[in-house]
């Protein structure tokens, strides 16, 4: 059984800005975003929105290729 738990978090302005920039970059490259939960999990590991977008896009492209 799937259970959804909603939670509210407060982000530092720098972290929120990184998320927003990376999200926009990924949407421009791939047409849609991976979703807030997944992307926010990556944000804590990266410091540059372009690096985060590159990392995610590389993951997606690698999985799609035969």
Number of C-alpha atoms within 10 A of each C-alpha: 2 4 5 5 5 5 5 5 4 7 9 7 9 10 16 14 13 19 24 15 16 24 22 15 20 22 14 11 12 12 9 12 18 15 9 12 9 11 19 18 11 16 20 12 9 15 14 14 21 16 13 24 25 16 14 19 17 12 11 13 11 10 9 8 6 5
